[in-house]
Amino acid sequence: MTKNQKTVCIIGGGPGGLAAARVLSKDFPEAKITLIEKEEDVGGVWYYPENNKEGRVMYDYLETNLSKDLMKFSGFPFKDDVPFYPRKNQVFEYLKEYYQTYIKNHSNVDIELETEVINVDKKSDKWIVTTKHANSEKVREFDFVIVSNGHFKEPKYPKDVSGLDSWLSNGKAFHSKDFYNCEFAKDKKIIVVGNGSSGSDIANQISTVAAKVYVSVTNVEDFKDKNNDPEFIVEYIPKIKSVGGDDSSVKLEDGRVIENIDYIIYATGYLYSLPFFASHISEKLLKQDQSGITNLWEQCVYKEDPTLGFLLLSIMVVPFPLAESQSTILSQVFQGNIDIATVTPSRDEVEHEKNYGHNFPKLSDIDFYRELQDILDKHGSNTFKPVVWDEVYEKKRKESVEVKQQRNEYLAKHAQKLHKENRPYYLPDNF
């Protein structure tokens, strides 16, 4: 490293961190990049070793919610033999190949695996990053820091369910991140809380072997057709009001009581956390209720200090191409080509944060990707070219909702068939 060479620390070796390493190594070639990953391999949430599943977001039979043509990185397609909806191991293999192609042997990128970031502070004009590898600690200075540590670590539970703490402590209630497969559910009565991607998928899988599966949702009326379908083996119920102390009863908001519940699985999302930042920094960044990171420009640049960036905080988005777009934005900001004080996004960021936080509902993410591209087109001088959200990508994104719904209906029928055959869940090959 030369005396005046700029330095960038990337925290996290998942899709966001890998995208940042690829983008900056091309778009900011004079910088020295250090990517730090606490696991023994890259991949982030997609790293799911068979001998170490505990506390990971993945589960045995998981496939993506997005097609491989939509979720791919720029100029780096999935292999032809990968199915339309890749499975978790295929996504991990894809990320590994991406890493080996663009990052692993790059002269300007240092990779540190099995290394944990334990403190990040700012002194004068430098970021002070303390890491731990084995029993050895190291303190280094960086000009820029990119945080891509994911937001799937700290489970979020409802705070208004009486008796829930007792169920959590004795293992009768647990979060979806502790779900691996349906084996534990055989002949059990189980409630799954939440009907998002994970909740509906888990309910579907355990329905193949469970005695009864309920799904607790906000508005039961939206599911009355399924509840009236005798072939549908999952019943939708209102939100839970309380759980029994010494028994296994669950009281619902409509007054109904369900007896003999064996487990409650909470597929209720995650809190955001920044465990390694010095307190005086994290207090400014992290919302008090841990619902997100605040005071950001374009969901990725810290307004008070543009030498700090974040990746993939957003949800209901197409993450891999977004990571490259945001990384390109960060690269241009770090190099001074984009001044966030003078570039005003077309979207009202304050209003968006107030109403939606990091969420982009109803396909509004398409406008977000195009906004990032518009900023790069007008103000950047980037050599790396992220995915351009043209009419083809827009069409794929809009169709993805209906196509995934068709896939979910197909998987539900698959689960019904397995239930009748008394066979545990597995992913079918065809669609």
N, C-alpha and C positions, 0 to 999 in steps of 0.2 A: 504494500500500500504506500502510495506517495504521500508526502507531507501534507499537501493541501487537498487530498482526495476526500470527497464527501462519503459519509458512512450511513448506511441504512440498516436498522434492525427490524426484522420481520418476526413477530411472535406468533407461532403456529404454523404447522406444516400440512394443514388441510387444504381443501380446494382454494380458499382465499389466499393463504400464504403462498401456495405454489404458483397461483396466477400472478401474485405480486412479484415473485422472484423471476418469473419468465418475462413479464412486462418490463420491469426495471432494468434487467440485464440487457435488454435491447434498446429501451427508450432512454435510459439514463446510464449509458455504458461507462462513463467516467466514475461512477459511484461504486464503492465496495459494499456488497450486500451480505448480511449474515442472517440466515434463517435458523430459528431456534424452535425445536420440537421436543416436547417432553416424552413422547412415546419412542419406542425402538424403531419405528418406521413412520413414513409419511402417510397421509391419507385422511387425517382428522377423524371425523365421525365414521368414515367409511373403513377405517382400520378396525377389524373385528376378529382378533385371533381366537381360534377355537379353544385355546387353553386359558383364555383370560377375557371372558365375556362380561364380567360383573360391572355394573354401573355404566354400561355403554348404551348408546341410543339405538343401535341396530338390534335386530332380532333375526333368528335363523332364516325365516322365510319372508324376506323383505325384497320388494322391487321398487323402482322409482315411481314417482307420480308423474314424471315428465318423459316424453319420448326421447330416444337417444339423439334424434336429429335436432331437437329443440335445445337440449341441455348441453350439447358439446361446446368445447372451447373453440376459439377462432382458429380455423384452418387445421383442426385436429379432430377428425371424426372418430366415432366408435368403430370397431371392426365389424365387418359384414355379418359375421356369425353371432353377434350379440343381438338378443331379441329387442323388439320395439320398446319394451320397458325393461331396461337392464336390471339385473339382480345385484344385490349388494357387493358380492365378490367381484362381479364384472366391472362395477364402478371403481372399486379399489384397484383392480388391475389396470383400468384406464388411467387412473391418477398416477399409478406407478410408472406407466409408460410415458405419460406427460412429463413427469419428474425426470426420468432417465433421458428423455429426448432433449429437453430444453434447459435443465437446471443442474443435474448431478455433476457433470464434468465442466461446468462453465467456470472460466478462470476468475470471474468477478463475483462468484457466489460461494460462500462458505456455508456448509450444512452442519448443524450440530444436533444430533439425535440424542435421545435419553438425557436431555438437558432441560431443566425447569427454570423458568424466569421467576425469581422470588421477590424482586423489587425493581420498580421503575420510578425514577425521580428526575426532576429538572433542576439543574444548577447552572446559573449563568445562561449560556446559549447551548448547553449540551445536555443530552439525555444520559443519565447514569443508569445503566442496566446491570443488575446483579443476577447472575445465574448460578445454578448448582448442578454439577454432574458428578454422580457417585457421591463421594464425601468431600468434594472439592468445590469451593466457591470462587467465582471470578467476577470482577467489577470492570466494566468497560464504558467508554464514552461513545455516543453516536450523535450524528447531526439530525437524523430523522428516525421515527419509530412508526411502524405499521402494526396495528393490533388485529390479529385474525385468530383469536382464541375460541371462536364459536360461541354459541348461546344455547347449548344443549347440555349443560352440566348441573345446574341447580334447579331441581323440580319446583313447579308451582302448584300449590294446593289451595282449594277454597278456604277462606277464613271463617265462614259462617256455618260450618257443619258441626253441631254439638257432638262431642264424643269421639271425633275423628283422631285426635292425638293418641288415644288409647289403641285404636285399631292400627295406626301406623307403627306404634312401638311394638306391638305383638305380631306384626306381619300379616294381619288380616286385610290391611289396606296397603297398597304400594303404588309406586309411579310406573308409568309405561316404560321408562328407561330400564326397569328391572324385569321386563318381560323378555323371555328368550324364545319360547315355543309353547304349544298347547298342552304339553304332557301333564303339567300340574293340575289342569282343569278337569281331568276325567271324573265324571259323575258329580261335579260340583255345581253349586248355584253361585253365579258370579254377576256382579254389576260392573260395567265399564262406564266411566264418567267421561263424556266428551265424544263428539261424533266427527272430529276432524280426520285427517288422513290416518294417523296412528290409531285413534279410537275405533274407527270403523274397521280397520284392518285387523286389529287384535280381536274385536268382537267376532268377526267373521271366522278367524282361525280357531278360537277356543270353542265356537259353536259346534265344531265337528265332534267333540268328545264330551262337552259339559252336559250336565243334566238340564240346566237352564241358563240362558244369558239375557241379561237386561242391559240396555244402554240408556243412561241418564242424559237427557238433553234439555235445553232451555225451553223449547216449544214443542210439546208432544204432538200438537195438531198437525205439524208439518210432516209427521210420519204415520198418520192414521191409516193410510192405504196399506202400508207394510204391516201394521198391527192387525189389520183385518184380513191379511193374506194367510190362509192356513198353511201354505207351503213355507212361509218365511219363519225361521226358527229363532229369530232374535226379536225380543219385545222392547219397544221404546217406552220409557217412563219419565215422569217429571224429575226435576232436580231433587237431590237429597237434602232433607232438613236436619236430620240427626241420625246417629247410629247408636245401638244399644250398648250399655256398659258391660253387663255380665252375660248378655245373650247375643244372638246373631241377627237381631232384628234391625231393619232399616226403615225409617219413617220418611215419606216423601212430602213435598210441599203441598200436595193436594189432600193430605191426611191419610193416605193409604200407607199401610205397614206391610212390608215384605219380610217374612220370617226365614230363618235358616240360611242366611247368606254366608257363604264360605269366604269369599274374597271380594274386595272392591279394588278395581284398577283405575287409577287416575291418569287419563290421557289429556291432561289439562295444560300442557305447555311448560315453559321454562322461564325462570327469571334471568335477567342479565347480571353478570358479575365481572368485576375487574379486581381480582384478588391480589394482584402483584403491584398495583399502583400505590405510591405513597398516599396517605390519607388525605392530604391537602389537595391532591389532584383528583382522586376518585370521588371526593365529595362534590366537586364541581361537575364531574362527568356523569356520574350515575344518578338516575332519578331516585328519589327517596324510596319509592315503592319497588324499585328494581325492575320497572317495566321497560327500561330502555336507557340509551345514552343520549344525553341532551346537548344542545348548543353546537350542533353539527351543520356544516354546509354540505349539501348534496349527500346527506347520510354517511359521509366518509371523512370529511376534513374538520378538525376541531377549530372552531372559529377564533378562540382566544389564542391559539398557538398552532398555526398551519404546518408546523413541522411534525405534527401528530396526526396520524390517519387511522381509520377503521375500515374493515371490509366485512361485507355480508352480514350486517346487522339486520337487514330487512327480511321480512317474511312475505309469503305469497308472491315470490319472485322466481325467476329462472336463474339460479345462483352462479353457475359456472361462467357464462358469458358476462353476467353482471360483475363478477369479481375482476375480470380483465378490464372492463370499462372503468370501474372505480380505480383500479390500479393505474390505469393510464392517466386518469384525472390526477391522482396523487403524484405520479411522476412529474407531470407538468406543473403542478403547484410547487413541489419541492424544488424544481429547477427555476422557478420564478417566471415561467411562461404564462401562467394563469394566476391572477391576483383575485382572491376570493372577496376582497373588499370592494372591488369594482365590477365584478361579474355577478349579475343578479339572475338567479334561476327564474324560468318562466312560471314555475309552480311556487305558490306561496308556502314557503317552508315552515314558517311559524304556525300557520293555520293547519298544515298537514300534521305537524308534530302534535298539536293540541288535539286533533280529532282522531288521528290514526297511529301516531307514534312511528314505529318501523313497519307498519302494515301497509300493504298496497292492495286494497280490495277491488273486486270487480274488474280485473284486468287493467287497472290503472298503472300497473308496472310498465306497460308498453310505452306510455308517455314519459315515464321516468328514464328508461333506456335512451329514448330519443332526445330527451333533454340533455343527458350527459354527452351524447354524440354531437349535439348542436353546440355545446360549449367547446368541445374539442375542435370542431370544424371552424369556429369563429375565433378562438383565442389560443388554441394549442399549436404546437409544432412537432407533434408526436410522430415517431417513426413506426411504433407498434400500432397496428390497426385492429381494434376489437370488432366483434360482430356488429354489423350494421342492421338495425331493425327496420328492414324494408318491408314491402307488402307481403313477401313470401314468409318472413318470420312472423309478421303480425297475424297472418292467416293461420299459421301453425299454432301460435299461442292461443288464439281465440278458439280454435277447434279442439285444443288440448283438454278443455274442461269437459266437453261432451264425450270425447273419445275415452277419457279416463272414467267417466261415469258408466260408459258401456263396459269397460274393463271390470269395474267394480261389480256390476250386475252379473257379469260372467263368473267372477270369482265367488260371488254369493251362491250362485247355482252350483258351482263346483263344491262349495262347502256343504250345501244341502245334500248333495250326492254322497259325500264322504260321511256325513252324519248318519244317513240311512244305512251305509255300509259299516258303520262303527269303526271308521278308520281315521287316524289323526291327520291333521292338515299338512299339505305340501303344495307347492306351486305347480300348476300344470304347465306343460311345455307349449301348448297351442293357445291361440286366441282367434 
